[in-house]
Amino acid sequence: MNRPLETRIGFSACPHDCPSTCALEVELVDGRTIGRVYGAKGNDYTAGVICAKVARYAERIHHPNRLFHPLRRKGEKGNADWRDASAWQRIGWDEALDIVTEGFLKAEAFHGAETVWPYHYAGTMGLVQRDGIHRLRHAKRYSRQFDTICTNPAWTGFAAGTGKLAGPDPREMAKSDLIVIWGTNAVATQVNVMTHAIRARKERGARIAVVDVYRNDTMKQADIAICLRPGTDAALACAVMHVCFRDGHADRDYLTRYTDCPEELEEHLESRTPEWAAAITGLSVEEIEAFAHAVGTTERTYFRLGYGFARSRNGAVSMHAVSSIAAVTGAWQYEGGGAFHTNGAIFHLDKSMIEGQDLIDPATRLLDQSRIGAILCGEPEVLFGGPPVTAMLIQNTNPVSVAPEQEKVKRGFARDDLFVCVHEQFMTETAAMADIVLPATMFLEHDDIYRGGGHQHILLGPKLVEPPGECRTNHQVFAGLADRFGLDHPGFRMSEREHIDWLLRHSGWGTLAELEAAKWIDCQPDFRTAHYLDGFAYPDGKFRFGPDWPNVDAPNNGPMGPWRTMPALPDYFSAIEEADARHPFRLATSPARSFLNSSFNETPSSRSKEGGRPEVLIHPDDAAAHGIADGAVVRLGNDRGIVTLHARHFDGVCRGVLVSEGIWPNAAFADGRGINTLTGSDPVAPHGGAAFHDNRVWIAPAETPG
Ligand code: SF4
């Protein structure tokens, strides 16, 4: 789209929880107003392309329902209408911060400091505004947060093989001959993957293979479409490796030089035939053979591995098995080949000042973010013998919509003895449960710095417009509370810009002034390093087919979930919540194209593009068998609860599989219970995580009792 010539353009970075972290060009209409947002053409990963929801960001930043002033709850918890004077009272910032200070001090005096749980996540991925909450946490010795809700199974599974989270330059997809997009709906969730993959198709005739659990928008663009049952990815991966060994496509020189136990693996895979995998995955033997042949005979095969397929109780094992394929074929050696998941390990950012890491007391407990429902309900096993959580500061996340096991989450937030302050941009369903609500800035209204997950850039996101009303940054809130608590740490006295400059200098990436001039830094390691040509990141330089699961990427909480039964070599791990007689369906809660977690579900255009209501996709034959008409209201249920929504017939899901896209607000469902009512919070082995796409459910027309 062409932009008016006279428009002033500001450079920024997308702050949302998306691996693309796009470099942006923002039309600046005046000091408070933006126009359209574009992908930065000069950034060679973004390459001028961004998703539609961020292109129309003016709708979100100038939304009339944004929070503009601090509020104190007057009425019952749960009223989301901040204009309702019977429910909310407008107060000043000083009064609001005084109340929060008093609430936290009162809780601490009664139960000790660990009763306060600052809770945050990825509503912004800016390092200053997202991670500064730790400085307050550590200074006060509040409970720490074990981040499990998004990345743990995927990161653990990938690092299990390679030893670190990095891989071949994602721009190399454009030089591949086969791009395998596995377990990520890139068209919806990281549009730039498609930019580079389609470039390879146009320029070199590359094929695009897509492996996923339904015919989503990405699979519709595939040359090779592999639609398998949820949680069965490792079975497919094992069969692919079996075929590669069987048909002479395993690179034995590479295996000897770069991997830990190739003979053991080959022997183990002898029984993992396409027939074996077909019975588990729901694929035909012919589909598996053809896919394996394509992978085995294409040196430049680039596996772009997403998070989606790892959000399963066997997710870490699946991620490891899939990444192992590139080690069997030796694809890592070639430009445009190898496996890539995320680039977390290449940036070596020193966040010690932002997070106040010098203040950490390792004796403070680490509460599992995904288990917030059980924690707020006081279940002893998740409190580690410590006090109940009776006070919270919540930033950049909306657990009353997005956390698993919603019935417990809601019961927890409804407690009268829980004091909650939420700092937010909108009156989310979590904010509606708070005692104090503080209005937060959006990314174009504050300074921050970002790093890619799906690419290799550090990007600056400077303040470009003034915030509306009395919105303040997260950083300002920490400073205000630190003052009141009498905390003395340089991180509270520094400005956001000073933090960015400190981070860059101490991480070896120059200065803020240099980044302002350059807009972004390309941190891509050299080819040999990125392709592990000098060895993988274990002391012996070998890719691990046999991971030491309890010690891979080990966070402080140690192994969790059923880690003792994890397979020693790549294999199908049957830890999933398999369908049974009472629950004949498997449900995946996949992302929607126009939402990002619960962000954007407040904008009318995104809601309308998502069809205006939550739906569940069901195969027409399954629908007929259960008496469900297209568009009918249905109930989905399991032991965790029941939700009511509309059914849509779709032959792009396997028989026995249901898919519900997007995190709609609970209020959008007929009975006020959102899709995460059905998802579980039991930890994924070996280091926790929420299995959002691994749920057994029953389905019935709404009038039928469950
Ligand atoms: S594709 Fe992802 S990073 Fe890029 S603009 Fe959209 S949400 Fe942001």
Boltz pocket constraint, residues with backbone or C-beta under 6 A from the ligand:
constraints:
  - pocket:
      binder: B
      contacts: [[A, 14], [A, 15], [A, 16], [A, 18], [A, 19], [A, 20], [A, 21], [A, 22], [A, 49], [A, 50], [A, 51], [A, 52], [A, 54], [A, 55], [A, 189], [A, 190], [A, 191], [A, 192], [A, 596]]
      max_distance: 6.0
